[in-house]
């Protein structure tokens, strides 16, 4: 048999906006994800995985290309630079078949943002350009009317807007497409990327399977209340009413439960294959008012947004928990090491060998989060048009080392320091109490700026 055909298959699953603390494998109090939890228990399990940047349009260039956030200037998606290659391009050049099934997300459209580079087949559910154009018009409309309309009118428009949200293809539909495609065209070795949108706002899968109340009338009222307010919450980035927050959180949880049910067959199919690695993660989390914010806009650097689930399953790997903080910037390099298709320009380390790596300032600098400090609706609108300059923007940094987390906001010139081992909610700022640790983080920060 040809040496290339002995290389392992790789399945990369990314579930948009999925928080680890809503999964039982990270938080035993949650009972939403029995299938994900089961596979995680049989995997190389990372307790503290973070994103290099967020949201989606800043996270995936680092995930798919192994490059630092904003490293190549202003272009969103895969940069047009000869030194930048996607992991799919590297694998394809080394004899792999490459497939992608991406739920409808305008910011992951292959042709628009170059994510299809290196894929033999890239199905992004992009039936037409309406989805992206609709988003641009939506933000223009918001900016035009937000300052002039009363709250009741805005909520009415919010109710109407709900029905015009991008119709993300749910996990059931995507998995059916994958099964049919693989059965007909699978050629080993292969790289398969699957991106689910069920756990992304507006939680359409959760809405359909929502059962907060046993009473039908109360349940129906809750659904109508959610429809009337959900888009309004995104505009304001806040949820001030406890009942609204309870309903919206339940929608999010229902979406997680739905996704978990739909991945069961895929997980079982993977486990039957002798030489396949499955990597499960997310591109960012979701803020649910822990620090006064809702959604996943880059305005904060707390764990509800930057911490993500991550585990790697393979029959060849001994199940183990890794406590060290690691970043998804290491994924491309890890996959290239697993498949013996090394590419020198991938940033980061082999996650499978994380426990054997010396945790020095260089390691920590590559395992940090860097986001833009604040996004206006005008700026977000330009992102959808891919006409935005990144170089001039102020950055927000988050750096973790052992039990401490340091945050620095260039725009506000503000520092924060937390002991995330005992202060899980990141509410007790230790900046003035622990100056020595703060100075250590400042030295690391110099390597990043």
RATA-V917015 format. One record per residue. N is the residue number from 0. PHI is phi in radians with two decimals (* if undefined). PSI is psi as a letter, one per 40 degrees, with the letter a starting at -180 (999 if undefined). D_FIRST is the distance of its C-alpha to the first C-alpha in whole Angstrom. Layout:
((N & PHI & PSI & D_FIRST) (N & PHI & PSI & D_FIRST))
//
This chain:
((0 & * & h & 0) (1 & -1.05 & i & 4) (2 & -0.99 & d & 6) (3 & -1.09 & d & 8) (4 & -1.28 & e & 7) (5 & -1.55 & e & 8) (6 & -1.24 & i & 11) (7 & -1.26 & i & 14) (8 & -1.33 & i & 16) (9 & -2.21 & h & 19) (10 & -2.04 & h & 22) (11 & -1.89 & h & 26) (12 & -1.94 & h & 29) (13 & -2.11 & h & 32) (14 & -1.84 & h & 35) (15 & -1.06 & h & 38) (16 & 1.15 & f & 41) (17 & -1.55 & h & 40) (18 & -1.50 & h & 42) (19 & -1.17 & d & 41) (20 & -1.29 & e & 44) (21 & -1.76 & e & 44) (22 & -1.85 & i & 41) (23 & -1.08 & d & 42) (24 & -1.18 & d & 39) (25 & -1.83 & d & 41) (26 & -2.44 & g & 45) (27 & -1.00 & e & 45) (28 & -1.24 & d & 48) (29 & -1.56 & h & 46) (30 & -2.13 & f & 45) (31 & -1.88 & e & 43) (32 & -2.41 & f & 39) (33 & -1.06 & d & 38) (34 & -1.31 & d & 35) (35 & -1.11 & d & 34) (36 & -1.09 & d & 36) (37 & -1.11 & d & 34) (38 & -1.19 & d & 31) (39 & -1.05 & d & 32) (40 & -1.19 & e & 33) (41 & -1.82 & e & 30) (42 & -2.15 & i & 29) (43 & -1.35 & h & 29) (44 & -1.96 & h & 33) (45 & -1.78 & h & 35) (46 & -1.28 & d & 38) (47 & -2.33 & g & 39) (48 & -1.77 & h & 37) (49 & -2.24 & i & 39) (50 & -1.62 & i & 39) (51 & -1.22 & d & 39) (52 & -2.86 & i & 41) (53 & -2.80 & i & 42) (54 & -1.37 & a & 43) (55 & -0.89 & d & 40) (56 & -1.23 & e & 41) (57 & -1.86 & d & 41) (58 & -1.34 & d & 38) (59 & -1.26 & d & 35) (60 & -1.01 & d & 35) (61 & -1.26 & d & 35) (62 & -1.16 & d & 32) (63 & -1.49 & d & 30) (64 & -2.04 & e & 30) (65 & 1.07 & f & 31) (66 & -2.01 & i & 35) (67 & -1.26 & i & 38) (68 & -0.99 & h & 40) (69 & 1.12 & f & 42) (70 & -1.15 & d & 41) (71 & -2.03 & f & 41) (72 & 1.48 & b & 44) (73 & -1.65 & e & 45) (74 & -1.24 & h & 42) (75 & -1.59 & i & 41) (76 & 1.51 & a & 37) (77 & -1.32 & h & 35) (78 & -1.08 & i & 37) (79 & -1.50 & g & 37) (80 & -2.46 & h & 36) (81 & -1.09 & d & 34) (82 & -1.43 & e & 33) (83 & -1.72 & h & 32) (84 & -2.26 & i & 29) (85 & -1.38 & i & 28) (86 & -1.08 & d & 25) (87 & -1.13 & d & 23) (88 & -1.10 & d & 24) (89 & -1.13 & d & 22) (90 & -1.17 & d & 19) (91 & -1.09 & d & 19) (92 & -1.14 & e & 19) (93 & -1.94 & f & 16) (94 & 1.60 & e & 14) (95 & -1.50 & i & 15) (96 & -1.50 & i & 17) (97 & -2.25 & h & 20) (98 & -2.30 & i & 23) (99 & -2.40 & h & 27) (100 & -2.19 & h & 29) (101 & -2.06 & h & 32) (102 & -1.06 & i & 36) (103 & -0.97 & h & 39) (104 & -2.45 & h & 40) (105 & -0.97 & d & 41) (106 & -1.51 & e & 40) (107 & -2.08 & e & 37) (108 & -1.07 & h & 37) (109 & -1.03 & d & 34) (110 & -1.24 & d & 36) (111 & -1.28 & d & 39) (112 & -2.17 & e & 37) (113 & 1.20 & e & 34) (114 & -1.24 & e & 32) (115 & -1.40 & e & 30) (116 & -1.07 & h & 29) (117 & 1.61 & e & 25) (118 & -1.67 & h & 24) (119 & -1.18 & d & 23) (120 & -2.49 & h & 25) (121 & -2.23 & h & 28) (122 & -1.82 & h & 31) (123 & -1.85 & e & 34) (124 & 1.00 & f & 36) (125 & -1.54 & g & 38) (126 & -1.36 & d & 40) (127 & -2.89 & i & 43) (128 & -1.49 & e & 45) (129 & -1.05 & d & 47) (130 & -0.99 & d & 46) (131 & -1.20 & d & 46) (132 & -1.08 & d & 49) (133 & -1.12 & d & 51) (134 & -1.14 & d & 50) (135 & -1.08 & d & 52) (136 & -1.10 & d & 55) (137 & -1.07 & d & 55) (138 & -1.24 & d & 55) (139 & -1.10 & d & 58) (140 & -1.10 & d & 60) (141 & -1.02 & d & 60) (142 & -1.11 & d & 61) (143 & -1.26 & d & 64) (144 & -1.94 & e & 65) (145 & -0.97 & d & 64) (146 & -1.40 & e & 67) (147 & -2.04 & e & 70) (148 & -1.80 & i & 69) (149 & -1.27 & i & 70) (150 & -1.08 & d & 68) (151 & -1.12 & d & 68) (152 & -1.17 & d & 67) (153 & -1.07 & d & 64) (154 & -1.23 & d & 63) (155 & -1.13 & d & 64) (156 & -1.10 & d & 62) (157 & -1.10 & d & 59) (158 & -1.08 & d & 59) (159 & -1.14 & d & 59) (160 & -1.09 & d & 56) (161 & -0.95 & d & 54) (162 & -1.33 & e & 53) (163 & -1.90 & e & 52) (164 & -1.10 & i & 49) (165 & -0.97 & h & 46) (166 & -1.48 & g & 44) (167 & -1.04 & h & 41) (168 & -1.23 & h & 39) (169 & -1.42 & i & 38) (170 & -1.08 & d & 35) (171 & -1.05 & d & 36) (172 & -1.15 & d & 36) (173 & -1.11 & d & 33) (174 & -1.13 & d & 31) (175 & -1.12 & d & 31) (176 & -1.11 & d & 30) (177 & -1.11 & d & 27) (178 & -1.05 & d & 26) (179 & -1.14 & d & 27) (180 & -1.20 & d & 25) (181 & -1.11 & d & 22) (182 & -1.07 & d & 22) (183 & -1.55 & d & 22) (184 & -2.15 & e & 20) (185 & -1.05 & h & 18) (186 & -2.34 & h & 14) (187 & -1.57 & i & 12) (188 & -1.31 & i & 12) (189 & -2.36 & i & 16) (190 & -2.09 & h & 19) (191 & -2.13 & h & 22) (192 & -1.88 & h & 26) (193 & -2.13 & h & 29) (194 & -2.09 & h & 32) (195 & -1.70 & i & 35) (196 & -2.05 & e & 39) (197 & -1.06 & d & 40) (198 & -1.58 & e & 42) (199 & -1.57 & i & 43) (200 & -0.93 & h & 47) (201 & -1.63 & f & 48) (202 & 0.99 & f & 46) (203 & -1.09 & d & 46) (204 & -1.14 & d & 44) (205 & -1.18 & d & 46) (206 & -1.04 & d & 49) (207 & -1.23 & d & 48) (208 & -2.00 & f & 48) (209 & -1.36 & h & 51) (210 & -2.60 & f & 53) (211 & -1.10 & d & 55) (212 & -2.03 & h & 58) (213 & -1.28 & d & 58) (214 & -1.24 & h & 61) (215 & -1.05 & d & 60) (216 & -1.10 & d & 63) (217 & -1.12 & d & 62) (218 & -1.14 & d & 59) (219 & -1.09 & d & 59) (220 & -1.08 & d & 62) (221 & -1.11 & d & 59) (222 & -1.14 & d & 57) (223 & -1.16 & d & 60) (224 & -1.11 & d & 60) (225 & -1.12 & d & 57) (226 & -1.06 & d & 57) (227 & -1.25 & d & 60) (228 & -2.03 & e & 59) (229 & -1.05 & d & 55) (230 & -1.20 & d & 55) (231 & -1.10 & d & 59) (232 & -1.06 & d & 57) (233 & -1.14 & d & 54) (234 & -1.09 & d & 57) (235 & -1.53 & e & 59) (236 & 1.01 & f & 56) (237 & -2.56 & i & 58) (238 & -2.32 & h & 59) (239 & -1.57 & d & 62) (240 & -1.62 & h & 63) (241 & -1.10 & d & 62) (242 & -1.19 & d & 61) (243 & -1.08 & d & 59) (244 & -1.12 & d & 57) (245 & -1.09 & d & 57) (246 & -1.13 & d & 56) (247 & -1.12 & d & 53) (248 & -1.11 & d & 52) (249 & -1.17 & d & 51) (250 & -1.09 & d & 50) (251 & -1.09 & d & 47) (252 & -1.13 & d & 46) (253 & -1.13 & d & 46) (254 & -1.16 & d & 43) (255 & -1.11 & d & 41) (256 & -1.10 & d & 42) (257 & -1.09 & d & 41) (258 & -1.03 & d & 38) (259 & -1.05 & d & 37) (260 & -1.11 & d & 37) (261 & -1.36 & d & 35) (262 & -1.55 & e & 32) (263 & -1.00 & d & 32) (264 & -1.10 & d & 30) (265 & -1.11 & d & 27) (266 & -1.12 & d & 27) (267 & -1.12 & d & 27) (268 & -1.12 & d & 24) (269 & -1.09 & d & 22) (270 & -1.16 & d & 23) (271 & -1.36 & e & 21) (272 & -1.51 & h & 18) (273 & -1.22 & d & 16) (274 & -2.24 & g & 15) (275 & -2.38 & h & 17) (276 & -1.84 & h & 20) (277 & -2.03 & h & 24) (278 & -1.97 & h & 26) (279 & -2.08 & h & 30) (280 & -2.79 & a & 33) (281 & -2.46 & i & 36) (282 & -1.60 & e & 37) (283 & 3.13 & i & 41) (284 & -1.72 & a & 43) (285 & -2.62 & h & 46) (286 & -1.43 & h & 50) (287 & -2.15 & f & 52) (288 & 1.28 & e & 55) (289 & -1.08 & d & 55) (290 & -2.18 & f & 56) (291 & 1.43 & e & 58) (292 & -2.25 & i & 55) (293 & -2.15 & i & 53) (294 & 1.79 & a & 50) (295 & -2.44 & f & 47) (296 & -1.47 & i & 49) (297 & -1.33 & g & 49) (298 & -2.18 & e & 52) (299 & -2.37 & i & 52) (300 & -2.27 & f & 49) (301 & -1.56 & i & 49) (302 & -1.13 & d & 47) (303 & -1.10 & e & 47) (304 & -1.92 & d & 46) (305 & -1.72 & e & 43) (306 & -1.58 & h & 42) (307 & -2.37 & i & 39) (308 & -1.26 & i & 36) (309 & -2.77 & h & 33) (310 & -2.59 & i & 30) (311 & -2.14 & h & 27) (312 & -1.89 & h & 25) (313 & -2.83 & i & 22) (314 & -1.04 & d & 21) (315 & -1.44 & e & 20) (316 & -1.71 & h & 24) (317 & -1.38 & h & 27) (318 & -0.99 & h & 30) (319 & -2.81 & i & 32) (320 & -1.75 & h & 35) (321 & -1.90 & h & 35) (322 & -1.52 & d & 39) (323 & -0.98 & i & 39) (324 & -1.18 & h & 39) (325 & -2.33 & i & 36) (326 & -1.95 & i & 36) (327 & -1.21 & e & 34) (328 & -1.10 & e & 33) (329 & -1.46 & e & 31) (330 & -1.10 & d & 28) (331 & -1.06 & d & 27) (332 & -1.13 & d & 26) (333 & -1.09 & d & 25) (334 & -1.11 & d & 22) (335 & -1.14 & d & 21) (336 & -1.25 & d & 21) (337 & -1.05 & d & 19) (338 & -1.67 & e & 16) (339 & 0.99 & f & 17) (340 & -2.17 & f & 18) (341 & -0.99 & h & 22) (342 & -2.31 & h & 25) (343 & -1.10 & d & 28) (344 & -1.51 & e & 30) (345 & -1.30 & h & 29) (346 & -1.31 & i & 32) (347 & 1.84 & a & 32) (348 & -2.22 & i & 30) (349 & -1.44 & h & 27) (350 & -1.07 & d & 29) (351 & -1.17 & d & 27) (352 & -1.83 & e & 28) (353 & -0.94 & d & 32) (354 & -1.17 & e & 34) (355 & -1.70 & e & 33) (356 & -1.60 & h & 34) (357 & -1.22 & h & 38) (358 & -1.53 & g & 40) (359 & -1.85 & a & 42) (360 & -1.12 & d & 44) (361 & -1.18 & d & 41) (362 & -1.07 & d & 39) (363 & -1.15 & d & 41) (364 & -1.08 & d & 42) (365 & -1.50 & e & 38) (366 & -2.12 & f & 39) (367 & -2.22 & i & 42) (368 & -2.09 & h & 43) (369 & -2.33 & h & 45) (370 & -2.30 & i & 47) (371 & -1.41 & h & 49) (372 & -1.38 & g & 53) (373 & 1.57 & h & 54) (374 & -2.26 & h & 53) (375 & -1.51 & i & 56) (376 & -0.99 & d & 56) (377 & -1.10 & d & 56) (378 & -1.13 & d & 53) (379 & -1.14 & d & 51) (380 & -1.05 & d & 52) (381 & -1.16 & d & 51) (382 & -1.06 & d & 48) (383 & -1.12 & d & 47) (384 & -1.54 & e & 48) (385 & 1.02 & f & 46) (386 & -2.26 & g & 49) (387 & -2.39 & h & 49) (388 & -1.72 & h & 50) (389 & -1.63 & d & 49) (390 & -0.99 & d & 50) (391 & -1.49 & e & 53) (392 & -1.44 & i & 53) (393 & -1.40 & i & 54) (394 & -1.90 & i & 51) (395 & -2.08 & h & 51) (396 & -1.94 & i & 49) (397 & -2.29 & h & 47) (398 & -2.23 & h & 46) (399 & -2.04 & h & 45) (400 & -2.55 & h & 46) (401 & 0.93 & b & 46) (402 & -1.59 & e & 48) (403 & -1.87 & i & 50) (404 & -2.32 & h & 49) (405 & -2.04 & h & 51) (406 & -2.15 & h & 52) (407 & -2.30 & h & 53) (408 & -1.89 & h & 55) (409 & -1.11 & d & 56) (410 & -1.16 & d & 58) (411 & -1.60 & e & 60) (412 & 0.90 & f & 60) (413 & -2.20 & h & 59) (414 & -2.04 & i & 57) (415 & -2.46 & i & 56) (416 & -2.44 & h & 55) (417 & -2.30 & i & 54) (418 & -1.64 & g & 53) (419 & -1.35 & e & 50) (420 & -1.34 & d & 50) (421 & -1.91 & e & 53) (422 & -1.99 & g & 54) (423 & -1.13 & d & 51) (424 & -1.54 & e & 53) (425 & 0.93 & g & 54) (426 & -2.06 & e & 58) (427 & -1.82 & g & 59) (428 & -1.29 & h & 59) (429 & -1.70 & e & 59) (430 & -0.94 & d & 60) (431 & -1.46 & e & 63) (432 & -1.58 & d & 63) (433 & -2.38 & g & 60) (434 & -1.22 & d & 60) (435 & -1.11 & d & 58) (436 & -1.14 & d & 55) (437 & -1.06 & d & 56) (438 & -1.12 & d & 56) (439 & -1.09 & d & 53) (440 & -1.17 & d & 51) (441 & -1.08 & d & 53) (442 & -1.15 & d & 51) (443 & -1.16 & d & 48) (444 & -1.03 & d & 49) (445 & -1.04 & d & 50) (446 & -1.28 & e & 47) (447 & -1.74 & d & 46) (448 & -1.61 & 999 & 49))
//
